[in-house]
Amino acid sequence: MLESNFQIPGQTAFYKGKVRDVYTINDKLMVMAVSDRISAFDVVLPRPIPYKGQVLNQVAAIMLEATKDIVPNWVKAVPLPNVTIGLKCETFPVEMVVRGNLTGHAWRTYKSGKRELCGVTMPEGLKENDFFPSPIITPTTKAHEGHDEDISREEIIAQGLVSKEDYEKLEKYTLALFERGKEMAAERGLILVDTKYEFGKIGDTIYVIDEIHTPDSSRYFYAEGYEEKQKAGQAQKQLSKEFVREWLMENGFQGKDGQQVPEMTDEFINSVSERYIELFENITGQKFVKEDVSKADAEKKIVDTLQKL
């Protein structure tokens, strides 16, 4: 699915994100359709990835169910493989990025000679993909368009983006969710390297929203061979969409003005789809079943589910 284009009774708002189509129903519920669109460097790439939306939605549903004892989540029902219905929350304008290893953006910052990221000091003497002594939180502002921006805890509170009391709760929830995610990954022979969480609020209650521990929001390494690869200075085998970013960079694209997205061949598209399915099966321990649902059937299922909520 590239575009959902659903017609849902009671719709009061619609938001098209990079990957998700979000329908607000009676200002109380949200229908989130996860498309097969893929973004990198905050740019939506021109071709969809088959079954990616189903992978993301189903991984998120499993992970949210497995962490609801830590923090309430927004989910009310998952009527379709790529659709979730849940509570409409007032969202916090920051994303809580948590990192267990020196990888990706953190490594690029470190390699440039800087030792501070989002107000957090990174220790000397680390190699790419090494574990931090303890996980670090490196938040970003949540941009509706363009790039998310790094921001520190102190700046978030000083600018009034989040109250000190709420931010401390977000930090607590972030670290607890990450710890649970790491435990679940370890059971499957994986390392949860880094991830991001989004939170919202209804009244005084904070909810974790959107997706958690998916290949779009997270990075995983295979635990087997991790130590040997670190000692040999070799790249880690990973399950995430970082390989898409790396492919783009190798082909001269980093989302900068004037750069063209390289041609995405059928072979490349299929390989990305297979990687997403591989992650689903590895992280959940379940066999992935490809499901294709017509637009008419999807709309009926959504409407029927909404009537029961």
ROKEZA-667755 format. One line per field, with one value per residue (C-alpha): residue in one letter; z negated, y negated, x; residue number from 1. Coordinates in steps of 0.001 Angstrom, whole numbers. Layout:
! residues N
residuo: [A,...]
Z: [Z,...]
Y: [Y,...]
X: [X,...]
num: [NUM,...]
//
This chain:
! residues 309
residuo: [M,L,E,S,N,F,Q,I,P,G,Q,T,A,F,Y,K,G,K,V,R,D,V,Y,T,I,N,D,K,L,M,V,M,A,V,S,D,R,I,S,A,F,D,V,V,L,P,R,P,I,P,Y,K,G,Q,V,L,N,Q,V,A,A,I,M,L,E,A,T,K,D,I,V,P,N,W,V,K,A,V,P,L,P,N,V,T,I,G,L,K,C,E,T,F,P,V,E,M,V,V,R,G,N,L,T,G,H,A,W,R,T,Y,K,S,G,K,R,E,L,C,G,V,T,M,P,E,G,L,K,E,N,D,F,F,P,S,P,I,I,T,P,T,T,K,A,H,E,G,H,D,E,D,I,S,R,E,E,I,I,A,Q,G,L,V,S,K,E,D,Y,E,K,L,E,K,Y,T,L,A,L,F,E,R,G,K,E,M,A,A,E,R,G,L,I,L,V,D,T,K,Y,E,F,G,K,I,G,D,T,I,Y,V,I,D,E,I,H,T,P,D,S,S,R,Y,F,Y,A,E,G,Y,E,E,K,Q,K,A,G,Q,A,Q,K,Q,L,S,K,E,F,V,R,E,W,L,M,E,N,G,F,Q,G,K,D,G,Q,Q,V,P,E,M,T,D,E,F,I,N,S,V,S,E,R,Y,I,E,L,F,E,N,I,T,G,Q,K,F,V,K,E,D,V,S,K,A,D,A,E,K,K,I,V,D,T,L,Q,K,L]
Z: [0,1097,205,-1959,-857,-3277,-3680,-7365,-9007,-11807,-10413,-11886,-10693,-8462,-8607,-6075,-7576,-5876,-6314,-8057,-7060,-10241,-10435,-13503,-14358,-16397,-17912,-20235,-18269,-15582,-12722,-11724,-8371,-7927,-4249,-2324,-1845,-3063,-4180,-4781,-5661,-6223,-2526,-1298,1371,4708,4576,1895,211,433,-2969,-4882,-6383,-7568,-9143,-11009,-12250,-13432,-15157,-16914,-18017,-19530,-21262,-22648,-24069,-25683,-27400,-28579,-32178,-31975,-30488,-29057,-25265,-22762,-21091,-21216,-18294,-15364,-12801,-9815,-9283,-8533,-10534,-14226,-15980,-19212,-21476,-20240,-22594,-22867,-21620,-23183,-20558,-21129,-20236,-22923,-21214,-23375,-22419,-23862,-21326,-19487,-16070,-13263,-13978,-17319,-15638,-12864,-15533,-17527,-14453,-13655,-16950,-19030,-22383,-23168,-21662,-22811,-25946,-26803,-27085,-25316,-26836,-25121,-23603,-22007,-18638,-16292,-17642,-21139,-24026,-26043,-29775,-30153,-27617,-26785,-25826,-22897,-22171,-18993,-18204,-16251,-12883,-10758,-7729,-7130,-9571,-13230,-15230,-18088,-21372,-24969,-28058,-29430,-26244,-26146,-29681,-29313,-26116,-27765,-25183,-28039,-31744,-34015,-35806,-32576,-31030,-34002,-33499,-29792,-30669,-33157,-30680,-27866,-29815,-31103,-27619,-26197,-28901,-28116,-24414,-24992,-27054,-24342,-21650,-23643,-23803,-20008,-19701,-18909,-20435,-20490,-19649,-19617,-19194,-19608,-21438,-21050,-23881,-24293,-27086,-27936,-31133,-33555,-31957,-29671,-26877,-24549,-21020,-17396,-17034,-19188,-18486,-14731,-12011,-11176,-14723,-15908,-15040,-15894,-15740,-15752,-19118,-17658,-16432,-17920,-20124,-17389,-14887,-17373,-18096,-14366,-13556,-11229,-10492,-12553,-10909,-11585,-11092,-10557,-7720,-8203,-5181,-3109,-4366,-3615,-81,490,-796,1398,4324,3461,1602,-1956,-1611,-889,1443,5088,4554,6558,5107,6971,9067,6902,9022,8642,7260,4596,3685,3255,1161,-1197,-1516,-2355,-5022,-6680,-6707,-8078,-10965,-11708,-11944,-13931,-16488,-17003,-16510,-14324,-10668,-8533,-6549,-3633,-3695,-915,-1701,775,-4,-275,-2698,-4728,-5067,-6161,-8784,-10143,-10341,-11997,-14566,-15323,-15983,-18705,-20489]
Y: [0,-3331,-5488,-4408,-6941,-5540,-7070,-6665,-8004,-10480,-11572,-14952,-15244,-13590,-13651,-12096,-11360,-10028,-6465,-6617,-7893,-8961,-9500,-11192,-9937,-12143,-13830,-10833,-7920,-7557,-5093,-4646,-2999,-2029,-2331,-658,-4034,-4207,-7280,-7918,-11180,-12546,-12054,-9719,-7521,-7204,-3499,-1530,1628,4543,5698,3150,1594,4968,5737,2423,2567,6156,5796,2650,4404,7299,4995,2627,5574,6886,3562,2334,3182,520,-2342,-2552,-2599,-4082,-844,161,2629,3992,4794,5267,6337,2762,782,-85,-1967,-3755,-6744,-10277,-11797,-15238,-14399,-15626,-17564,-15501,-12011,-10084,-8465,-5962,-4410,-1381,-1381,-3946,-3569,-5592,-9307,-8975,-7353,-9939,-12659,-10842,-10186,-13923,-14520,-15695,-14060,-15546,-14651,-16312,-17510,-14009,-13427,-10319,-8678,-8618,-5508,-3940,-2193,-2105,180,440,481,-2704,-2143,-2616,-3631,-7342,-9394,-11780,-13421,-15203,-17730,-16190,-17907,-17579,-18487,-18446,-17181,-16372,-18358,-17201,-18875,-18488,-17667,-21119,-22880,-20903,-21956,-25549,-26065,-24680,-21908,-19449,-20203,-19022,-16657,-15083,-14920,-12978,-10497,-10227,-9434,-6780,-5171,-5359,-3507,-890,-244,18,2504,4656,4394,5528,8499,9539,9125,11184,14059,14064,13829,10108,6890,3897,1212,-1981,-3043,-5952,-6389,-8901,-9766,-11536,-12532,-12401,-14288,-13377,-10008,-9546,-6968,-5546,-6078,-5239,-2273,-723,1653,1852,1833,-1763,-3058,-727,918,4527,6458,10225,11205,14172,12988,9492,9699,11271,8607,5827,7229,7575,4109,5577,4259,5786,7817,5798,5793,2260,-149,-1491,602,-1546,-4725,-3178,-2236,-5788,-7293,-4933,-6244,-9904,-10736,-12081,-14143,-17376,-20084,-19300,-15589,-13064,-9784,-6984,-4568,-1904,1246,4128,6225,3621,3186,6953,7208,4474,6242,9493,7739,6357,9801,11270,8826,9615,13324,12866,10393,12004,15680,15926,16877,13888,14400,12026,10607,8625,6843,4845,1204,1971,4860,2773,-102,2273,3902,512,-791,2428,2221,-1450,-707,1756,-653]
X: [0,1405,-1623,-4562,-7222,-9820,-13278,-14153,-17345,-16682,-13336,-12352,-8746,-6160,-2383,-30,3362,6455,5231,1831,-1598,-3378,-7153,-8639,-12140,-14493,-11411,-10980,-9570,-6913,-6778,-3136,-2519,1119,1983,4789,6476,10066,11985,15653,17424,13889,13075,10331,11906,10094,9217,7353,8677,6205,4843,6912,3770,2543,5924,6079,2504,2674,6049,4788,1579,3543,6037,3403,1464,4659,5453,2037,2981,5740,3736,181,36,-2366,-3551,-7230,-7396,-5380,-8090,-5777,-2167,-1110,-3708,-3917,-6726,-5943,-6375,-5777,-3202,-1692,1778,4994,7028,10179,11322,13180,16162,18042,21374,23120,25960,28082,26493,24897,24489,26277,29281,29374,29404,32100,34269,34177,35983,33030,32421,29031,25670,22437,24175,25414,29153,30441,33543,36923,38454,35381,35263,32307,29547,31057,28588,28263,28919,25155,22469,22285,19225,19775,16402,15371,12694,9841,9588,6438,8547,12281,14855,14426,16991,19193,18301,19444,17401,18188,17027,13771,12906,14169,12149,9031,8662,8085,7728,10541,8157,6915,10382,11703,8850,9684,13310,12221,9826,12397,15079,12606,11208,14723,15711,12655,13405,16985,15769,13319,15987,18490,16004,16057,19863,19805,21131,18776,21328,19280,15680,13293,10010,7215,4859,1540,-767,-4473,-5219,-2447,-1690,1325,1052,3672,2346,3114,5505,8217,11116,10439,13110,12170,12555,15327,18588,19452,22729,23079,24559,26429,29809,29437,32558,34682,33698,34462,37916,38630,37271,34667,31181,28399,25665,22552,18819,17554,17008,20544,21554,19158,20878,24278,23174,21946,25218,27247,25204,25748,22547,22233,19062,20918,19647,20309,20948,18924,17658,19473,17420,15787,15834,13356,16216,17000,13308,12870,16029,14764,11403,13169,15269,12131,10524,13774,13683,10035,10757,13950,12634,9211,10051,6933,6598,5638,2438,1956,-1567,-3187,-6462,-8549,-9329,-13062,-12508,-10058,-12519,-15316,-13082,-12030,-15619,-16845,-14044,-14694,-18371,-17328,-14976]
num: [1,2,3,4,5,6,7,8,9,10,11,12,13,14,15,16,17,18,19,20,21,22,23,24,25,26,27,28,29,30,31,32,33,34,35,36,37,38,39,40,41,42,43,44,45,46,47,48,49,50,51,52,53,54,55,56,57,58,59,60,61,62,63,64,65,66,67,68,69,70,71,72,73,74,75,76,77,78,79,80,81,82,83,84,85,86,87,88,89,90,91,92,93,94,95,96,97,98,99,100,101,102,103,104,105,106,107,108,109,110,111,112,113,114,115,116,117,118,119,120,121,122,123,124,125,126,127,128,129,130,131,132,133,134,135,136,137,138,139,140,141,142,143,144,145,146,147,148,149,150,151,152,153,154,155,156,157,158,159,160,161,162,163,164,165,166,167,168,169,170,171,172,173,174,175,176,177,178,179,180,181,182,183,184,185,186,187,188,189,190,191,192,193,194,195,196,197,198,199,200,201,202,203,204,205,206,207,208,209,210,211,212,213,214,215,216,217,218,219,220,221,222,223,224,225,226,227,228,229,230,231,232,233,234,235,236,237,238,239,240,241,242,243,244,245,246,247,248,249,250,251,252,253,254,255,256,257,258,259,260,261,262,263,264,265,266,267,268,269,270,271,272,273,274,275,276,277,278,279,280,281,282,283,284,285,286,287,288,289,290,291,292,293,294,295,296,297,298,299,300,301,302,303,304,305,306,307,308,309]
//
